[in-house]
Amino acid sequence: MRITYRRENNKEYWAKRWDNIPSDYSMENPNVYPLKFAQLTVQSKEGKILEAGCGAGRILRYYANKGYNIVGIDFIGNTVKKLKKTDQTLKVEAGDITDLTYNDKSFKYVLAFGLYHNLHHDLDKAIKETYRVLETGGKVCASFRADNLQTSLTDWLIEHRARKDGINTHPEEFHKRNLTQSEFVSLFKDAGFEVEAVYPVENMPIFYKFSFFRSRKHKIFNEQIGRKDGYELSTLGSFIQRNLMRFFPRQFCNIFVLIARKPDTIKHAAKKF
Ligand SMILES: C[S@@+](CC[C@H](N)C(=O)[O-])C[C@H]1O[C@@H](n2cnc3c(N)ncnc32)[C@H](O)[C@@H]1O
């Protein structure tokens, strides 16, 4: 495990990030993260979905617009307020994954993209809460920042650019945890889940941080477009990234996405993966 530090703490980072953009549009591209993995998980319209850490709402809005019974929570109150204002029919509220207000077995699915790595403490508690609110046989889809070469390079690049901008203080605030695939899997197994699949995924490739490697539509960075379409690279950028992912997926992904099931009995929680 590696911890990424920045100059603002994790909650300040998210508050600022969501303050800077309007609520998301519904995500449209089903071939990219996170919608692709949400669709692998949510296989029936029956049963409730919890999107934990719904952020600016691209997944929440996608499922709500399609008539699914979905509730979103996020610990940044302002993004929740914005989403409510954008669409009053959305079920969305402020909440913390480490202490959910829902009854046991309230949901058939929990979607938690980029959520758990924000927890400096209480990660086990958050995964236990997820287990508690899922029905038996229910599924969680979660993504986690990878502890690998790509995220190390990304952290180095951000730090390098900060120093170039004359910011010379040392980053000391907790930003995110980075885990290896096996550390991530163990956390879920230890909580009683049966892990069905883990995918190395490129959400935002490091090349996307250079406009030269971005697709024409993405040359001028617009987070709202990136969040709706996925972060698109140019032909050259895609070629390089595709080959890095082909030969070194665990080192050049930036996240791992896991799909796990709450088994019928604790006995069945034994190691499928
Ligand atoms: C990577 S963003 C993902 C947003 C959204 N799920 C998506 O895929 O677009 C992670 C979100 O988790 C939220 N978050 C972080 N810690 C949280 C906690 N303890 N409880 C609830 N939400 C949290 C952040 O505010 C942020 O909106």
The ligand as an ORCA input file, in Angstrom:
! r2SCAN-3c Opt
* xyz 0 1
  C     -14.072      9.308     -7.566
  S     -15.487     10.168     -6.972
  C     -16.696      9.197     -7.797
  C     -17.962      9.900     -8.145
  C     -18.952      9.028     -8.905
  N     -19.164      7.762     -8.242
  C     -18.476      8.780    -10.317
  O     -18.022      7.679    -10.634
  O     -18.546      9.710    -11.093
  C     -15.593      9.597     -5.281
  C     -16.687     10.238     -4.462
  O     -16.699      9.675     -3.150
  C     -17.088     10.691     -2.229
  N     -16.660     10.270     -0.882
  C     -15.396     10.221     -0.389
  N     -15.405      9.738      0.873
  C     -16.699      9.487      1.183
  C     -17.338      8.956      2.335
  N     -16.652      8.626      3.437
  N     -18.675      8.773      2.297
  C     -19.390      9.133      1.188
  N     -18.836      9.658      0.075
  C     -17.503      9.812      0.069
  C     -16.380     11.939     -2.768
  O     -16.989     13.119     -2.321
  C     -16.544     11.740     -4.282
  O     -17.715     12.350     -4.733
*
